[in-house]
Amino acid sequence: MNVAIIVAAGSGTRFGGATPKQFLEIGGKPLLIHTIEKFENCAAIDEIVLVLSLNEVANFQTIAEKFKLTKLKKIVAGGKTRAESVFNGLNAVDTDSTEVVAVHDGARPFVSIEEIAVTIEKARQTGAACLVAVVTDTIKEVADGKIVQTIERTKLRRALTPQAFRFEILQKAFANADLSETATDECFLVEKLGYEIAVIEGSAKNIKITTREDWNLAEIFLKKTEN
C-alpha cells in the first residue's frame, strides 16, 4: 500500500490574512482540496493522511465531506516544526501494510498525477525519490554584502514535492532525527543517513503558494486549465 502524507499545518504568516491560505477558495474550492484531489485521483496512491494545525482539524473534516475524498483516511494535528508535523502523519500510517510513503506540501496544488505516480514508483524501486525542477536563474554565493562566486547551475535542482520513500527508510530517518531542527524537507533527514535519493525531473509549474504573488500566479494556472 502507498500512502500520501499531505502537510498543511502552517499558519501562512508570509501570505498574510486571518485565514491560512490553504483554506482560502480558489477556482471554486479551497486550495487544499485542489491538492488533495490530485492524490485522490492518482491510482498509485491508496490512502491519504492529512496533517493540519490542531484548531483546523475539526473544521476541515466538515469541508472534506463535501468533496467525497474516499482516500482521505486520517486527519491528524501537526507539530511546532515541519519535521514534527510529518512525524505525526507518519505515526498515523499502518506499519504492517505500507510500502511507500509520499510526503507533499498542501500548498502545491499543481503537481500532476503522473508526477506523483512516477515518484512513487521510483521510490519503490530505489528506496527514495525526490521530484525536482531545474534552476533557471544565475546563482551567486554572497558574504558580507558581496558576491563571492557564481555557482554552476547545471548541477543544481530545486527540491519539489512529493518526496517518496520506502516506509522503513523514512521511519528510520525520523527515528534518528532531531524534530526541533529546521529540516525543510524529508530528503534532508534521509540524506543524513547516507541513503542515495533518486531524482525525478518535474515541472516548474509545481509551485508552492507562499505569497500573494504566488496566489495570483495560481489563479492564472487554474484559468488556463479550465480553458
VOPAGU-2260 file (C-alpha; in pm, 1 decimal, decimal comma):
REM VOPAGU-2260
SITE   aa  ch    i         X         Y         Z
SITE  MET   A    0       0,0       0,0       0,0
SITE  ASN   A    1     119,6     351,3     -84,8
SITE  VAL   A    2      29,4     638,6     146,7
SITE  ALA   A    3      45,7    1013,8      86,4
SITE  ILE   A    4     108,6    1242,4     381,7
SITE  ILE   A    5     -10,3    1590,1     287,0
SITE  VAL   A    6     123,6    1856,3     520,8
SITE  ALA   A    7     -80,7    2173,9     565,7
SITE  ALA   A    8     -23,1    2267,5     929,0
SITE  GLY   A    9     142,3    2603,5     864,4
SITE  SER   A   10      -4,2    2936,3     970,3
SITE  GLY   A   11      81,2    3112,9     643,6
SITE  THR   A   12     236,4    3420,4     806,1
SITE  ARG   A   13     418,9    3520,9     486,0
SITE  PHE   A   14      89,8    3514,6     296,1
SITE  GLY   A   15     -94,5    3733,6     545,7
SITE  GLY   A   16    -462,3    3744,3     637,1
SITE  ALA   A   17    -668,7    3588,2     912,8
SITE  THR   A   18    -733,5    3260,5     727,7
SITE  PRO   A   19    -442,6    3029,7     636,6
SITE  LYS   A   20    -403,0    3025,8     257,3
SITE  GLN   A   21    -467,5    2651,2     227,5
SITE  PHE   A   22    -830,8    2709,9     329,3
SITE  LEU   A   23    -898,8    3006,2     101,7
SITE  GLU   A   24   -1110,4    2934,2    -204,8
SITE  ILE   A   25    -957,6    2945,1    -549,8
SITE  GLY   A   26   -1138,7    2822,2    -856,8
SITE  GLY   A   27   -1449,2    2748,8    -650,6
SITE  LYS   A   28   -1291,3    2530,2    -381,0
SITE  PRO   A   29   -1033,0    2555,6    -103,1
SITE  LEU   A   30    -672,4    2547,7    -219,7
SITE  LEU   A   31    -606,8    2238,9      -9,2
SITE  ILE   A   32    -888,1    2048,0    -181,9
SITE  HIS   A   33    -721,1    2106,8    -519,7
SITE  THR   A   34    -405,5    1948,3    -379,3
SITE  ILE   A   35    -578,0    1651,3    -216,3
SITE  GLU   A   36    -776,9    1575,1    -531,0
SITE  LYS   A   37    -454,4    1516,5    -726,4
SITE  PHE   A   38    -367,4    1232,5    -487,6
SITE  GLU   A   39    -728,8    1115,3    -470,1
SITE  ASN   A   40    -723,6    1070,2    -848,1
SITE  CYS   A   41    -381,5     903,6    -864,7
SITE  ALA   A   42    -406,0     525,2    -894,8
SITE  ALA   A   43     -64,1     485,3    -729,3
SITE  ILE   A   44    -199,4     625,6    -400,2
SITE  ASP   A   45    -410,5     403,3    -175,7
SITE  GLU   A   46    -456,7     625,1     129,8
SITE  ILE   A   47    -411,3     987,7     229,5
SITE  VAL   A   48    -313,6    1119,4     572,0
SITE  LEU   A   49    -368,9    1493,8     613,5
SITE  VAL   A   50    -174,6    1695,4     870,5
SITE  LEU   A   51    -332,9    2021,3     988,0
SITE  SER   A   52    -291,4    2259,5    1279,0
SITE  LEU   A   53    -483,8    2138,3    1582,9
SITE  ASN   A   54    -751,0    2409,0    1564,3
SITE  GLU   A   55    -827,0    2329,4    1199,1
SITE  VAL   A   56    -876,6    1951,1    1224,0
SITE  ALA   A   57   -1245,1    1955,7    1316,8
SITE  ASN   A   58   -1327,2    2235,5    1072,3
SITE  PHE   A   59   -1171,6    2059,7     776,8
SITE  GLN   A   60   -1346,5    1729,7     844,2
SITE  THR   A   61   -1673,2    1907,8     763,0
SITE  ILE   A   62   -1525,2    2060,6     447,0
SITE  ALA   A   63   -1378,7    1728,3     328,1
SITE  GLU   A   64   -1716,3    1553,7     345,1
SITE  LYS   A   65   -1848,5    1783,7      72,6
SITE  PHE   A   66   -1588,4    1666,7    -178,3
SITE  LYS   A   67   -1617,8    1287,7    -129,7
SITE  LEU   A   68   -1249,4    1221,5     -70,4
SITE  THR   A   69   -1258,2     843,3     -38,9
SITE  LYS   A   70    -882,0     800,8      11,9
SITE  LEU   A   71    -858,3    1053,6     294,2
SITE  LYS   A   72    -847,6     816,3     588,9
SITE  LYS   A   73    -699,7    1024,9     869,5
SITE  ILE   A   74    -661,5    1388,7     968,2
SITE  VAL   A   75    -403,7    1448,5    1240,3
SITE  ALA   A   76    -268,2    1751,3    1421,8
SITE  GLY   A   77      72,7    1884,9    1327,0
SITE  GLY   A   78     360,3    1994,9    1548,8
SITE  LYS   A   79     572,6    2303,3    1602,9
SITE  THR   A   80     803,4    2225,8    1308,2
SITE  ARG   A   81     758,5    2065,3     967,8
SITE  ALA   A   82     952,8    1762,2    1088,1
SITE  GLU   A   83     718,6    1720,3    1384,2
SITE  SER   A   84     415,1    1752,3    1157,8
SITE  VAL   A   85     539,4    1489,4     911,8
SITE  PHE   A   86     634,6    1264,2    1203,4
SITE  ASN   A   87     279,4    1289,0    1339,5
SITE  GLY   A   88     149,1    1192,7     996,6
SITE  LEU   A   89     392,3     903,4     976,1
SITE  ASN   A   90     270,8     774,6    1312,3
SITE  ALA   A   91     -80,6     752,9    1165,4
SITE  VAL   A   92      33,8     519,0     885,6
SITE  ASP   A   93     -33,2     145,4     903,3
SITE  THR   A   94     311,7      -0,2     969,8
SITE  ASP   A   95     219,6    -350,9     854,4
SITE  SER   A   96      78,0    -274,8     510,2
SITE  THR   A   97     252,0      44,8     395,3
SITE  GLU   A   98     524,4       7,1     132,7
SITE  VAL   A   99     590,6     364,4      11,3
SITE  VAL   A  100     515,3     697,9     178,0
SITE  ALA   A  101     496,3    1016,6     -29,8
SITE  VAL   A  102     516,1    1349,0     154,5
SITE  HIS   A  103     365,1    1652,6     -15,6
SITE  ASP   A  104     310,8    2019,9      67,3
SITE  GLY   A  105     -55,3    2109,6      93,0
SITE  ALA   A  106      18,7    2441,2     -78,3
SITE  ARG   A  107     136,8    2271,5    -400,6
SITE  PRO   A  108    -187,2    2211,9    -594,0
SITE  PHE   A  109     -28,7    2196,0    -940,8
SITE  VAL   A  110     163,7    1871,4    -907,5
SITE  SER   A  111      47,6    1636,0   -1181,2
SITE  ILE   A  112     -97,9    1290,8   -1126,6
SITE  GLU   A  113     177,9    1149,8   -1347,5
SITE  GLU   A  114     449,9    1315,3   -1136,4
SITE  ILE   A  115     303,9    1158,1    -823,5
SITE  ALA   A  116     289,8     812,9    -981,9
SITE  VAL   A  117     642,0     826,1   -1125,6
SITE  THR   A  118     793,2     945,5    -796,8
SITE  ILE   A  119     615,1     668,0    -605,8
SITE  GLU   A  120     740,6     404,5    -849,2
SITE  LYS   A  121    1098,2     532,2    -838,3
SITE  ALA   A  122    1093,4     519,5    -457,9
SITE  ARG   A  123     957,6     166,3    -469,5
SITE  GLN   A  124    1247,7      66,2    -694,5
SITE  THR   A  125    1532,3     257,3    -529,1
SITE  GLY   A  126    1417,2     334,9    -175,7
SITE  ALA   A  127    1395,4     714,0    -204,3
SITE  ALA   A  128    1295,8     963,6    -474,3
SITE  CYS   A  129    1253,1    1339,4    -494,8
SITE  LEU   A  130    1066,2    1544,0    -751,5
SITE  VAL   A  131    1289,8    1831,4    -864,5
SITE  ALA   A  132    1297,6    2121,3   -1109,0
SITE  VAL   A  133    1584,1    2288,5   -1291,7
SITE  VAL   A  134    1732,0    2616,4   -1168,2
SITE  THR   A  135    1697,0    2880,5   -1439,7
SITE  ASP   A  136    1843,8    3183,3   -1263,2
SITE  THR   A  137    2213,7    3254,6   -1230,0
SITE  ILE   A  138    2305,8    3168,7    -869,1
SITE  LYS   A  139    2554,0    3372,8    -666,6
SITE  GLU   A  140    2718,1    3291,0    -334,5
SITE  VAL   A  141    2736,5    3605,5    -121,6
SITE  ALA   A  142    2908,2    3705,4     202,5
SITE  ASP   A  143    2930,4    4040,2     383,0
SITE  GLY   A  144    2717,8    4205,2     118,2
SITE  LYS   A  145    2939,4    4097,9    -169,8
SITE  ILE   A  146    2935,2    3827,6    -437,0
SITE  VAL   A  147    3189,6    3556,7    -358,7
SITE  GLN   A  148    3138,6    3337,2    -662,6
SITE  THR   A  149    2893,3    3219,2    -928,4
SITE  ILE   A  150    2758,2    2868,1    -871,5
SITE  GLU   A  151    2739,6    2630,4   -1169,1
SITE  ARG   A  152    2365,2    2588,0   -1202,2
SITE  THR   A  153    2360,5    2287,5   -1434,9
SITE  LYS   A  154    2419,9    2065,8   -1132,5
SITE  LEU   A  155    2159,7    2239,9    -916,5
SITE  ARG   A  156    1795,1    2147,3    -875,0
SITE  ARG   A  157    1506,4    2289,5    -673,0
SITE  ALA   A  158    1352,4    2028,1    -444,2
SITE  LEU   A  159     977,9    1995,5    -501,1
SITE  THR   A  160     724,0    1757,0    -355,3
SITE  PRO   A  161     616,3    1482,8    -340,6
SITE  GLN   A  162     925,2    1324,3    -192,7
SITE  ALA   A  163     871,6     949,7    -162,0
SITE  PHE   A  164    1042,5     679,7      41,8
SITE  ARG   A  165    1005,0     316,9     129,6
SITE  PHE   A  166     835,9     321,4     467,0
SITE  GLU   A  167    1118,7     161,8     662,9
SITE  ILE   A  168    1369,3     419,0     533,0
SITE  LEU   A  169    1156,7     718,2     627,2
SITE  GLN   A  170    1076,8     562,0     962,9
SITE  LYS   A  171    1448,5     516,6    1032,2
SITE  ALA   A  172    1522,3     874,2     923,9
SITE  PHE   A  173    1274,1    1013,7    1173,2
SITE  ALA   A  174    1391,7     779,7    1448,4
SITE  ASN   A  175    1736,5     939,3    1413,5
SITE  ALA   A  176    1617,2    1297,0    1364,4
SITE  ASP   A  177    1605,6    1596,3    1594,1
SITE  LEU   A  178    1249,1    1704,7    1525,5
SITE  SER   A  179    1312,9    2050,7    1665,0
SITE  GLU   A  180    1567,9    2136,1    1395,8
SITE  THR   A  181    1474,4    2330,7    1085,4
SITE  ALA   A  182    1464,1    2046,1     835,2
SITE  THR   A  183    1274,8    2194,6     542,1
SITE  ASP   A  184    1220,6    1862,3     367,4
SITE  GLU   A  185    1234,2    1487,7     427,6
SITE  CYS   A  186    1522,4    1427,1     186,0
SITE  PHE   A  187    1748,6    1618,5     424,3
SITE  LEU   A  188    1677,2    1365,9     700,7
SITE  VAL   A  189    1724,5    1068,3     468,3
SITE  GLU   A  190    2046,2    1215,4     324,9
SITE  LYS   A  191    2191,6    1231,7     676,5
SITE  LEU   A  192    2159,3     851,7     699,2
SITE  GLY   A  193    2370,2     811,3     385,7
SITE  TYR   A  194    2094,9     689,8     152,9
SITE  GLU   A  195    2106,3     781,0    -214,0
SITE  ILE   A  196    1798,8     964,7    -336,6
SITE  ALA   A  197    1688,5     933,8    -697,2
SITE  VAL   A  198    1554,9    1242,4    -871,9
SITE  ILE   A  199    1256,4    1282,4   -1099,3
SITE  GLU   A  200    1258,4    1590,5   -1322,1
SITE  GLY   A  201     930,8    1771,3   -1259,9
SITE  SER   A  202     752,7    2076,5   -1391,4
SITE  ALA   A  203     831,5    2430,8   -1280,1
SITE  LYS   A  204     454,6    2475,2   -1262,5
SITE  ASN   A  205     456,5    2277,5    -936,7
SITE  ILE   A  206     490,0    2594,1    -727,5
SITE  LYS   A  207     442,1    2623,7    -353,5
SITE  ILE   A  208     194,2    2901,8    -287,2
SITE  THR   A  209     357,3    3112,6     -17,6
SITE  THR   A  210     291,1    3477,9    -104,9
SITE  ARG   A  211      13,2    3684,6    -259,7
SITE  GLU   A  212     214,4    3691,4    -581,7
SITE  ASP   A  213     210,8    3310,2    -585,9
SITE  TRP   A  214    -166,6    3318,5    -538,7
SITE  ASN   A  215    -207,2    3547,6    -839,8
SITE  LEU   A  216       2,2    3307,3   -1047,2
SITE  ALA   A  217    -208,6    3015,6    -925,2
SITE  GLU   A  218    -523,9    3186,8   -1047,7
SITE  ILE   A  219    -365,9    3219,2   -1392,1
SITE  PHE   A  220    -270,3    2849,5   -1393,6
SITE  LEU   A  221    -624,8    2748,4   -1299,4
SITE  LYS   A  222    -780,1    2962,8   -1571,4
SITE  LYS   A  223    -552,7    2802,8   -1831,3
SITE  THR   A  224    -651,5    2456,3   -1704,1
SITE  GLU   A  225   -1021,3    2538,5   -1731,5
SITE  ASN   A  226    -992,6    2675,1   -2087,5
